[in-house]
Amino acid sequence: MAGFERVSEAAHRGRAALLLFALDGAEGGYRKLTPLGRDLPSARVLTAAELGGAFGRERIVHAAVAGGALCRWLLADLLRLAGLRATAAVDRGADRGMDFAPAGPAPQDGGTEAYD
């Protein structure tokens, strides 16, 4: 979901698992939405144009993502990208213990050996 009202409603009703805020967005909206998200992870990593591109729009300042695998992958990627942008920030919310360790080798023919 995108837009202040939709994100606000999703956070209030518990339908959001990750809140996204544009790096170049106004502080006012960020300050109003973060308390609604209470313990939700939030990220200020992408610009409004980059967020908009992900949603097929020109610009988006506020967005929310529902839970699931996409949300986990997105959060992991945002954490990585935040390390490359000086003004970026990611708050993992209440789930600060997320495990981002690489998985072991993929099973090959019933075993766990990896081939180079």
C-alpha positions, 0 to 999 in steps of 0.5 A: 500500500502507498500513501499516507492515509493507506499506510496509516490505516494499514498500520492502525489495523495491523495489516502492515509488517514493514513501513517504508519512508522516502529519504527525501520525504517530509519529517512530519509524515514520518513522525506521525506514522512511526508511532502507529507502527509501534514495533514494526520495522521501518526503513528510510533507505530509498528516495521517493522516486525509487519507492515510486518506481517499485509501485509503478508510480512517479513518487511515493513518500510512504508505503507499507508492506504486508508480512511474508517472504517478500517482506523478509527479503525486502527488509534484508535487502534494505539493511544491506543497501542502508550500509551504502547510503550515509543518510539511510536508516533501518529500524528492525522494530520489535524483531531485532533478532532476525537471522540474516546469516547465509544458509548452508549449502543447498541439498544436492541429490538427497545430500548436503554436498555442494559442488563448485 
